[in-house]
Amino acid sequence: MIKKIRVLPGILAALVTLTSIGINSSAQAQSAASKELDSLVTTIWEYESKLQQSRPADISPAALASQHEQFARYLKQINQVPVETLSEEEKITLLMQRYRLKNEIDQYEYGAYKVPLTSEYGFHSALATLPQSTRFSSIEDYRNYLSQLERVATTIDQNIAYMQQGLDEGYTQPKAVLQGYEKSVTPMLVKRTEESVFYQPFHTLPAQLEATAIAPLRQQAKQLIEQQIIPAYQRYYDFLVSQYIPGARDSIAATDWPDGKAYYQNRIAYYTTTEMTASEIHQLGLKEVKRIRAQMQTIVDELKFDGDIDQFIHFLRTDPQFYATSATALLKQAAYIAKQADASLPALFEKLPSVPYGVAPVPDDIAPKYTTGRYIHPANDAQPGYYWVNTYALDKRPLYALAALTLHEAVPGHHLQISLADEMENLPAVRRQTYISAFGEGWGLYAEFLGIEAGIYTTAYDNFGRLSYEMWRACRLVVDTGMHMFGWSRQQAIDYMMKNTALSEHNITTEVDRYISWPAQALSYKIGEIKIKQLRRQAEQALGDEFDVREFHTAVLAHGSVPLFVLEQNINTFIDNKKTGNL
């Protein structure tokens, strides 16, 4: 905001001189600090990129210790940058860099590398994405890929060693979330090398490559897969079955890890970007559940359903009319809703991303224990984004919730928000590529709410599905904190969600296991959404008829993914600028 100052003529020249000196001095200081910050974030990003480019990276104890020391040095340097002379945008960059470095340091010091898996995903599945995340257009690309394959077996063995260390020291996932987990490894244990996911790039070659040139590389790939990779996956499978799963801890609380209470509070701060305690979050969840349940009852009354809300939820879970009869039918319905959502975007947004997205099923090897849907970010600029829909157990994937899921994962949710951030060339890479869960997942849940304004929820059942999804995120506040801090059992969490959401029992069980194995991440959704809605109400009240939802969304997304307190500052600035005509 620019304030006008009345100046007496007699002192005008002196004031101009003093102001100029102040500006020049300030500009010089800011320039020095800006250059220092720019150099640091560039150096740090280059270091992180080098680690990523050597995928699979060296994760030996010596390598992890070296990385930890380097991240600690970078954090010390970042903390020494004179913040007071930076621009507002640069302050956000510094904050984001600090946030990212602090997490790397915390994860190492809390021993998270000793537990390289969750209930739905693990390092072994991440390795299997190497073919999809690598570009193949030249012989050199294939040679580089073979270099990656040469490191896969070592990476598997290193992770097994960390998991064994975790068993010995009390860092494991709970036994309850690992039943049948070894089945996610089975697809890698192929009998024919050509069936391996790691051999896929050699099936279809770019037109410009000659088969004779690629032949020796094909043979080398077969040998690596047959003699190293498949045996390593077999070792991992055997370790899971004979040692890890039987030896995993019986308790489910993260607080039962060494220094677990501090770790859980650390994860709360990381995922919510707030200073809220577990108790405050638990109480907020109970309040939200009560509010949303009352809205659900309104829909039950509107439909004149013969029964109470619990009976209505049972009806939704069991009536065949609410479920697709084939995977293709489910995917087609998701794609249809996605195109409806695409058409609604111009009315809600001033800027739209240039990168397209597709609709695809969750891969078969992870689908049984995977969440109901997810957004997959492009691995490189030659790929689209993907909205994954879980087509496993079709009788557990209700169509009345598909609209909310689509809006969250595709547009105007994750694809739109993340892609717009990627395209902000004026921001450094650390800003464009860092994902803050409270902002991103809060935006995803807010995107579900936008479906009301976009006319996506065409039936009362669809709207109930939306409320069920909002209730799902509210329940997370209760059950995540309940299980990790307040002694709730796994079954208690399942029962609570069965009573309050219209999700299928399979979905709920999968979700509860996810919360157990990924402490505090589930808290980010509702806390982020509450903040975004609160800021929108604030802007609507402050601006009245001058409020434009498209401008508001631009303001929310303009700085990429940011902590919630930074978002609040940004929206306050947006309101001030709009009021003063500076927008």
N, C-alpha and C positions, 0 to 999 in steps of 0.2 A: 504494500500500500504506500502511495506517495502522499505525504502531508505537505500542505502549502504553509510557508512561514512568512509572516510580515516582517520586513526589514526596514529600519530607518535609513534614509539616504546617506546620512553622515558616516555610517559605519559599513556601508555596502562594500566598498573596495577592500576593506580589511577582512571582511567575512569571506569574500570571494577568494582572497589570497590564502586564508587559513584553511578554507574548505578544499582548495586545490592541493595544498600540501598534504592534507589528510587523505584525500583520494589517492594521490600519487603514492604516498607511503603505504596506504592500505593495499593498493593495486600491486605494489612490489611484493608485499608480504604474501598476498594471496597468490601471486604468480609463483613464488618460491614454494609455497605449501602445495599448490596445485601440481606443480612439476614433480614434487616429491611423491605425492599421492599417485599421480599417473604412472610414474616410473615403478613404484612399488606394486600396484595392482597388475601392471603389465608383466612384471617379473614373476609375480606369484602365479598368474594365469599361465604363463609359459611353463612354469615348473609343473603345475597340475596337468597341463595338456601333455607334457612329455610322459607323465605317469600313465595317462589314459592311452596315449598312442602306443605304449609298450604292452597293450592288452594281449593276453592276460599279464598283469603286472607282477613283478617280483614281490611276494609277500612274506619273504623269509623274516625271521625275527630281527636280523640285522637291518634289513631294508625298512621294516616298519619302524624300528627305533630311529633310524636315520631320518625318515619322513617326519616322525613326531618332533624330533629336534629342529628340523627345518621349519615346520609349521609354527613351532614355539618362537623361533627367531623372527619369523615374519610377523607374528602377532605383536611381539615387542616393538618392532619397527613401526607397525601401523599405529600402535598406541602412542608413539612419540610424534606423530604428525600433528602440527598445531591446528586443531580443529576450528578455533575461533576465526581464522582467516579464510576458511574455505567457503565456497558458495553453498547454497542449500542443496543443490544437486550433488555436489562433491561430498557433502556430509553424509548423504544417503549412501553414496558409493563406499565411503569409509566404513559406515555402519554395516553394510552388507558384507564387505570383505572381512571385517572382524567377526561377524556372525558365522561365516563359513569356516574361518580358521579355528574359531573357538570350538565348533562342533567336531572338527577333525581331531583336535587335541583331547576333548572330553571323551570321545568314543574310544580313543586309544587308552586313556588313563582308566576308564571304567571297564576295560577288557572286552568291549563289544566284538572285537575280531575273533574271540574265542567261540562265538555263537553266530556263524555265518549263514544262518537260515532262519526263516520264519515258517509258520504253519503252511503258507501257500507258495513259498518261493525260496530258492537257495542259490548258493554259488554255482552249483552244478547246472541249474537251469540257465543262469546268466551266461555261463560258458557256451551253452548250446545256441546262444543268439549270435555268436561270432559270424557265421555265414551271412545273417541278415544285416548285420551292422558294418559289413565290409563291402566296399565297392569293387567290382570286377570288370575292368575294361582293357587291361593290358597284361602282358606276361609278368611284368614287375608286380602287379597287384596279386597275382597268384603266388608268386615267390614270397611276398610279404605275408600272405595268408598261411603258407606252409611254415613260416617262422613262428606265427602265432600257434599253429597246431603243435609245434615242437615243445611249447611251454605248457600245454593243457594238462598233461599228466603230472608234471611237477606241481602245478597249482592245486590240483585235486589232492595230492599227497600232503601239501603244506596245510591245506584246510583240515584234512583228517587229523593232522598232528595238533592243530589248535583246538579242535573239538575234543580230542583226547585230553589235552591240558585242561579244557573246560570241565570235563567229567571229574578230573582229579581235584579241581579247585572250587567246584560248585557253580560254574557258569554253564548252564545248559538250558535248552528249552524244556518245558514241562512234558512229561510222558503223555499227558492227556491230549496234547495237540499233535502228537507224532504217530498216532496209530495209522498204519498203512502208508506212512510217508515214503517208505522205500519204493513204492510204486511209481513215484515221480522220477526215479532213476532208471526204471526198467526200459523205457523207450530208447535209452542210450546203449543197451546191451543187445545190439543187433547181431544176427548170425551171419548176414552178408554185409561186407564192408560198404557196398554201394548203397545200402539202405540207411547208413548213418547220416544224421543231420549234418555232420561235419563234411560229408562228401558231396552235398548238394551243389555247391558251386561248380563242380566238374561235370554235372549232367547236361547243363545248357551253357554253351560257350558263346561269348560275344562274336558276332559275325566276322569281325576283323582279325580274329585269332585263328591260326591254322592248327588243325588237329594234331599234326606231326610235332608242332612246337610244344603243345601242351601235354603230349603223351608221357614224357618222363616225369612231369610234375604230377600227373594223375597217379602214376605208379608210386611216387614218393608219398602222396597223400594216403593211398591205400595202406602202405606199410606203417605210416604213423598211426593211422586209425586202428588198424588191426593189432599192431604190436605194442602200442603205448596207450592210446586213448581208451579203447574198450576195456583192456585190463585194469586201467586206473578207475574207471567207473565201476567195474566189478569189485575192486577193493573197497570203494566207497559204499556200495550196496551191502557188502558183507559186514563192514564196520557198523553201518546203521542197524542191521538186523541182529548182529551178535553182541554188540557192545553199547552203542550210543542209546538206542531206544530203550533197551532193558535197564540201562544205567542212568537214564535221565531222571531228574528230580520229580518227586510226587507233588510238591506244592506248585501253585500256579502264579503266585505273586512275584512281581519283579523285586519287591522289597526283600525277598529271600536270596537274591544274589548277594555276594559280598558287597557291602556298602550300598545295598539296594535302595534304601529310602532316599539317599542323596541322589542316586542315579535316576530314580523315577521323577523326583522334583526337577532334576536337570532336564529330563525329557519333556516335562510339562512346559518349562520355560522355552525350550527349543521349538516345540511344535505349536505353541500358542502365542509366542512372543509377548507374553504377559507375565506378571508376577503373581498370578493367582495360585492359591494353594489347592491341594487335592480336595480339601473339605469345601472350599468355596465353589469349586467346579461341580462337586457332587450335589450340593444344594441347588445350584443353578439348573442342573439337569432335572432334578425332581420338580422344580417349578415349571420348566418347559414341558415336561411330560404331562403335567396336569393341564396346562393351557391347551396343548395340541389335542389331548384326548377330548376336551370339551368341543373343539372344532370338529373332530371326527363324529361325535355324537350328533351334531347338527346335520351332517350328511346322512347318517342313519335315519334320522327323523324325516329328512326331506324325501328319502326313498320309501318311506312308510314300511320299512322292513319289520317283519313280525318276529321280534326278538331284541335282545340287548346288544351292545356293541361287541361283546365277546362272541356272541353267536354269529354276528355279522362277519367278523373276522374269520371265524371257522368256515362260513359259507364261501368267502373269497378264496380261502386256501384250498377248498375241496371241490368246487364246482368246475367241471371241464371247460365251460365257456370262456374261462379266463386264462386258458393256457394254449400255446401253439402245439400243433400236432407233429411238427417236424422242425429240424434245425433251420432249414431253408425258410420256412414260414416265419420263424422268429426273427431271422436276419432281415427278411424282406420288410417286416413290420417296423423294425428298428430303422431301416434305411428310409422308409416312407416318412416316419416321424422326423428323421434327421433333415429330410428335404423340406418338410413343413417349417422346421426351425430355421433352416437357411433362409427361407423366404421372409421370415419375420425380422431378420437382422437389420435391414436398412431403417426400419422404424425405431429401432432402439439404439443404434450405434452410428457414430460419425465415421469411424474407421473400421475397416474389415481386413482380416489377414489375407495374404495372397496365396498361402500354401493350402492345398486341398486336403481332405481327409477321406478315408474309406471306412467301410463297416466290415468287420471280419470276426470270425469266432475265436474265442480263447483257445490256444493250442491244446490238443487232446491230452498231452502228457501232464499238464498242470491243472486242467479244468476241474477235476473232481474236488479239489480242495481250494479252488480259486474263488475270489470274490465274483459278484454277479456281472460286473463290467468294469472296464478301465480304459483310459486314454493312453495310447502309446505314441510317444513323441518321435518324429523322424530321426533316424540315426545319422542322416546326412542330407545335403540339399537336393539330392536326386530322388528322395523318397517322400511320400505323403505322410501325414499323421494317420493313426488308425483308432477308431472306436471299436474296442473289443467287446463282444457280447458273449456271455457264457451260455453255450447251447447244451451243456451237460445236464442231465436230469431235467428234461423239459417241463415235467409236471411240478417243478419247483421254481419256475421262472414266470411269474404272473405278468400277463399283458397289461393289466391295469397300472403297473408300476413302470412300464417300459418308457413312457413319455418322460417321466422325471429322470430316469437313468440316462436317457439320450441327451436331454438338455444339460445334464451335469457333465457327462464325459465328452460330448462333442461340442455343439454350439447351442447357446452362447457360453458354455462352460469352458472346460479345460482347453479344447483345441483353439478356441478364439483367444483366450487370455494368454496362453503360453506362446502361440504363434505371433501374436502382436508384440509380445515382449522380445521374441527372437528378432523381429524386424526393426527394432529400435537401434539403428546404426549409430545414433548419437551417444548411446550408452556403452560403457566398457563391457567386455564379455562377462565379467563377474556379475554384473547387474542383469544381463540378458539370460544367463544360464543358471542362476541360483533360484531355486524354487522354495519359497517360504510357505509351509503347509497351511498356516492359519489364513494367509491371503488367498492362496490358490484353491484350497478346499472350501474355504468360506465363500469364495467367488462361485465355485461349482454349485454349492447349495443355494446361493442367491440366484444362480441361473435357473434352478428349478422353479423358484418363485416367479421369475420373469415369464415363465410359461403361462401364467394366468393372464398377464397383459398381452401376450402374443396370441392368445386364443388356442393354445395347444391342447389344453385339457377340455375335451369336447363332451365328456360325460361325467356324471357324479362319481362313477367308479374311478375314472382317471384322476379326478381331484382327490378322492380318498387315497388313491395310490401315492399322489404327491404328499399328502399329509402323513401317510405311512412312512415315506422316505424321510420326511422332516422328523417324524417321531423316532425313526431309526437312529438319526444323528443325535437327538436329544437323549435317547436311552444310552448312547455311548458314553455320555458324560457321567451317567450313573454307574454303569456296569464296569467301565474301564477303571475308574477310581475305586469302585467297590471291590473289584477283584485284586487290584494291586496294592491298595492301602487299607481297606476296611474289612478284610476277612471274608469277602463273598466267595462262595464256591462257584465252580464252572456251571453247575446245574442251576444254581440260584440266578446266575446271569441269564442263562438260556430261558428259564421260566419267566423272568421279568420281561424279556423281549418278546416272548411268545404271547404274553398277555397284552402288551402295549403296541405291537406293530402287526401289520398284515403280511410280513415276510413269511416265507415257508420255513418249516422247521430245519430243513437242510441248509437254507441260507443263513438262518440264525446261528446254527451250530458252527458253520464255516466262519461266520463273522466273529463270534465269541472267541473262537480259537485264534483268529487273527489279532484280536485285541490282547489276548494273553501273550502272544508271541512277539507283538510289536508295541510295547508299552507306550501309552500316551499319544501315539499318532492319531488315534481316533478322536481325540479331544479337539483337534484343530477345526473341524468342519463347523460345528455349531457356534463355537466362540467367534470364528471369523465371520460367519453369516450374520450373527447378532450385531457385530460391529458395523458391517456394511449397511445393514438395514437401519441401524441407529443413525448413521451418518447421512443416509438418504432422507430420513425424516427431518433431520436437522437442516439439511439443505432446502427441503420443500417448505419448511416453516419459515426459514430466513428469507427465502427468495420469492415465495408466493407465486404470483402469475409469471414471474421471470424464470421460474425453474424449468429447465429443459432436461428430460431424462437422458437424451443423447449426450448432452454436454457433461452431465454428471458421470455417466459411464466413461467418457473420455478422461475425466479427471481421476477416476478411480484407477484406470488402467495405464495412465500416462507415464508412470515411473517404473513400470514393470512390477515384479513381485517384491513387496516391501513389508516390514513388520507393521502390526496393526497401529501402533502409536505413530508411526510415520504416515500411514494412510490417513489417520485423523488430522495430522498437521496439514497434509496435502489438501484435504477437503475443506478445512478451515480457510486455507489460502484461496482455494477455488471460490468459496462463498464471498470472501472479501473482495476478490478481483471482479466478480460478477456484480457486486453491489456498487463498486466504484467505476464500472465501465472499462476495466482493464483486461477483460477477457476477450 
